[in-house]
């Protein structure tokens, strides 16, 4: 039962599907914002500027790097590689 004056939020879930082909040898790295939002003990964010070289690593190594830097949020990384 809702208390007077409180409104229960309406949650709307949407899903978008993408389809396509990745050329052979292509890698796709998907990660949560927890990687770039990792924060050091001094308050420095890991940030987007450091992502380029990091995306060449395995998903495990990317997550470990963010974890070592200082996690502030969830850290989720998925690497997809297209091979034939």
Secondary structure as UniProt FT lines:
FT   TURN            4..5
FT   TURN            24..25
FT   STRAND          27..31
FT   TURN            33..37
FT   TURN            41..42
FT   TURN            49..50
FT   HELIX           51..54
FT   TURN            55..56
FT   HELIX           59..70
FT   STRAND          77..81
//
